[in-house]
Amino acid sequence: MKTDEKEFSKDSEQFGAKNGVKGATVRASVYRTGSYFGITPMKLANGRLLWPDVQLGVERTRAK
C-alpha cells in the first residue's frame, strides 16, 4: 500500500458514520459536486471510494 493510500482508509459508510450521516448521503454529494464539504475521496479502479480518516467539525463562535 502506498503512503497516500494509508491516509485514505475508510469506505463511504465508515466515513459517513464518523460524520453523523449515511454513506448514501456522502456518495450522493460526491456524484453531485465531486466532494463532501471540500473533502475529495480517492477513487479506486473498481469504482469504490476511499476516504481519509477525518471528522468534519463545526466551528463554533461564542455569542457576545
Residue frames relative to the residue before (quaternion, step in Angstrom):
aa qw qx qy qz dx dy dz
M 1.0000 0.0000 0.0000 0.0000 0.00 0.00 0.00
K 0.4288 -0.7004 0.5119 0.2519 3.58 -0.91 0.90
T 0.6368 -0.5324 0.3818 0.4066 3.56 -1.21 0.37
D 0.6156 0.5459 -0.3505 0.4474 3.61 1.05 -0.69
E 0.6730 0.5113 -0.2960 0.4450 3.56 1.00 -0.83
K 0.5821 0.5823 -0.3806 0.4209 3.61 1.12 -0.51
E 0.6388 0.5274 -0.3227 0.4578 3.56 1.08 -0.70
F 0.7240 0.3502 -0.2036 0.5584 3.58 1.12 -0.66
S 0.1669 0.8406 -0.4905 0.1581 3.56 0.17 1.29
K 0.6708 0.5004 -0.2952 0.4610 3.62 1.23 -0.19
D 0.3622 -0.6830 0.5735 0.2710 3.55 -1.12 0.64
S 0.7381 -0.4352 0.2740 0.4368 3.59 -1.26 0.14
E 0.6395 0.5272 -0.3310 0.4511 3.59 1.01 -0.75
Q 0.6769 0.4853 -0.2901 0.4713 3.59 0.92 -0.90
F 0.6494 0.5104 -0.3099 0.4709 3.57 0.97 -0.87
G 0.6594 0.5072 -0.3048 0.4638 3.58 0.95 -0.85
A 0.6521 0.5170 -0.3152 0.4562 3.58 0.93 -0.89
K 0.6561 0.5104 -0.3153 0.4578 3.58 0.97 -0.80
N 0.7535 0.3672 -0.1905 0.5110 3.57 1.15 -0.64
G 0.5808 -0.6617 0.3401 0.3302 3.57 1.24 0.39
V 0.6488 0.4490 -0.3388 0.5124 3.58 1.16 0.57
K 0.5804 -0.5645 0.4457 0.3818 3.55 -1.29 0.17
G 0.6212 -0.5515 0.4112 0.3754 3.55 -1.21 0.51
A 0.6131 0.5595 -0.3400 0.4421 3.57 1.11 -0.72
T 0.6155 0.5424 -0.3399 0.4599 3.59 1.09 -0.69
V 0.6492 0.5116 -0.3030 0.4743 3.55 0.99 -0.88
R 0.6783 0.4916 -0.2944 0.4600 3.59 0.86 -0.96
A 0.6397 0.5279 -0.3289 0.4516 3.60 0.95 -0.83
S 0.6489 0.5158 -0.3171 0.4607 3.58 0.97 -0.81
V 0.6453 0.5151 -0.3201 0.4645 3.58 1.00 -0.82
Y 0.6875 0.4792 -0.2956 0.4586 3.58 0.90 -0.84
R 0.6744 0.4830 -0.2935 0.4751 3.60 1.13 -0.57
T 0.8436 0.1917 -0.0434 0.4997 3.56 0.80 -1.06
G 0.5181 -0.6503 0.4144 0.3702 3.59 1.21 -0.36
S 0.7877 0.1305 -0.0911 0.5952 3.57 1.28 -0.09
Y 0.3198 -0.6903 0.5955 0.2582 3.55 -1.33 0.04
F 0.8097 -0.2140 0.0637 0.5427 3.56 -0.25 1.34
G 0.7770 -0.3787 0.1728 0.4723 3.54 0.88 1.01
I 0.6280 0.4978 -0.3464 0.4877 3.59 1.24 -0.08
T 0.1711 -0.8027 0.5688 0.0535 3.54 -0.62 1.18
P 0.3497 -0.7507 0.5181 0.2139 3.61 -0.75 0.98
M 0.4535 -0.6116 0.5570 0.3317 3.52 -1.36 0.19
K 0.2441 -0.7748 0.5680 0.1323 3.57 -0.79 1.02
L 0.3182 -0.7557 0.5480 0.1655 3.56 -0.78 1.07
A 0.6808 -0.5017 0.3501 0.4028 3.55 -1.27 0.35
N 0.6923 0.4650 -0.2813 0.4747 3.59 1.11 -0.60
G 0.6290 -0.5783 0.3176 0.4110 3.60 1.29 0.17
R 0.5378 0.6219 -0.4111 0.3937 3.58 1.22 -0.18
L 0.3384 -0.7264 0.5659 0.1938 3.52 -1.26 0.54
L 0.1302 -0.7602 0.6310 0.0838 3.55 -1.05 0.82
W 0.2076 -0.7984 0.5622 0.0576 3.52 -0.97 0.99
P 0.5124 -0.6095 0.4858 0.3605 3.58 -1.15 0.46
D 0.5056 -0.6450 0.4834 0.3075 3.55 -1.21 0.52
V 0.3452 0.7198 -0.5196 0.3045 3.55 0.40 1.29
Q 0.2373 -0.7327 0.6164 0.1642 3.51 -1.27 0.49
L 0.4107 -0.7094 0.5188 0.2430 3.52 -0.80 1.04
G 0.1898 -0.7981 0.5636 0.0970 3.53 -0.93 0.85
V 0.3589 -0.6878 0.5839 0.2392 3.48 -1.28 0.40
E 0.3086 -0.7417 0.5646 0.1895 3.53 -0.70 1.06
R 0.1275 -0.8094 0.5722 0.0339 3.52 -0.62 1.14
T 0.1504 -0.7673 0.6160 0.0958 3.50 -1.05 0.79
R 0.4357 -0.6962 0.5043 0.2668 3.52 -1.04 0.71
A 0.4425 -0.6741 0.5258 0.2708 3.53 -1.00 0.84
K 0.2637 -0.7751 0.5555 0.1450 3.54 -0.96 0.84
